[in-house]
Amino acid sequence: MSSELCLNCGEMVPAGNDRCENCGSAVARPRSGASTAPGIHPLAPVVFVVAALAIGALVTLTLSLALGIPAGLFGGGIGVWMLERGRRVL
């Protein structure tokens, strides 16, 4: 761990301190272990295709193709939403 530059006064803040010794400004440090990477999950396209095919096939076999296609697209979207929601909750 190294020292960081205070955004308020420009002095160096040691790694162990949460506040600048010169001006008292709080130092924002990134949380370790948090998965806040920008963008969607790299497996989102795979999840979309698998969920869309599974739900679309099920609805097509039980009801009709006219309902299976939109249900599959909706199911794929729900699958990606669940993947992203799970990543952000943890």
C-alpha positions in Angstrom: 0.0 0.0 0.0 1.3 3.4 -0.9 0.3 7.0 0.0 -2.2 8.9 -2.1 -2.6 12.5 -3.2 -5.3 14.5 -1.3 -7.7 15.9 -3.8 -8.4 18.9 -1.6 -5.0 20.3 -0.8 -2.6 18.2 -2.8 -0.6 16.8 0.1 0.4 13.1 0.3 -1.8 11.0 2.6 -0.3 7.9 4.1 -2.0 4.6 3.3 -3.2 3.9 6.8 -5.0 7.3 7.2 -8.6 7.9 6.1 -8.2 11.7 6.4 -5.6 14.2 5.2 -3.4 15.4 8.1 -3.1 18.8 6.5 -6.7 19.8 5.7 -8.8 17.0 7.3 -10.5 16.0 4.0 -11.7 12.4 3.8 -9.8 10.2 1.4 -12.0 8.0 -0.8 -10.4 4.6 -1.3 -11.8 1.9 -3.5 -13.4 -1.0 -1.7 -11.5 -4.3 -2.3 -13.5 -7.3 -3.4 -16.4 -5.3 -4.8 -17.5 -6.3 -8.3 -18.4 -2.9 -9.6 -16.8 -3.4 -13.0 -18.6 -1.3 -15.6 -20.6 -2.9 -18.3 -22.5 -6.2 -18.4 -21.2 -9.6 -17.3 -19.0 -11.3 -20.0 -21.4 -14.4 -19.9 -24.5 -12.3 -20.5 -24.8 -13.3 -24.2 -24.5 -17.0 -23.4 -27.1 -16.7 -20.6 -29.4 -14.8 -23.0 -29.2 -17.5 -25.7 -29.6 -20.4 -23.3 -32.5 -18.9 -21.4 -34.2 -17.8 -24.7 -33.9 -21.2 -26.3 -35.1 -23.1 -23.2 -38.1 -20.9 -22.5 -38.9 -20.4 -26.2 -38.9 -24.2 -26.8 -41.0 -24.9 -23.8 -43.6 -22.4 -24.7 -43.6 -23.5 -28.4 -44.1 -27.1 -27.4 -46.9 -26.3 -25.0 -48.7 -23.5 -26.7 -47.6 -22.3 -30.2 -44.7 -20.8 -32.1 -46.4 -17.4 -32.2 -46.1 -17.3 -28.4 -42.8 -19.2 -28.1 -40.7 -16.6 -29.9 -41.7 -13.5 -27.8 -41.6 -15.6 -24.6 -38.1 -16.8 -25.5 -36.9 -13.3 -26.0 -38.5 -12.2 -22.8 -37.0 -15.2 -20.9 -33.5 -14.4 -22.3 -33.9 -10.8 -21.0 -35.0 -12.1 -17.6 -32.0 -14.4 -17.5 -29.5 -11.6 -18.2 -31.3 -9.4 -15.6 -31.0 -12.1 -13.0 -27.3 -12.5 -13.8 -26.6 -8.8 -13.5 -28.8 -8.4 -10.4 -27.0 -11.3 -8.7 -23.6 -9.7 -9.5 -24.6 -6.3 -8.0 -26.2 -7.7 -4.9 -23.2 -9.8 -3.9 
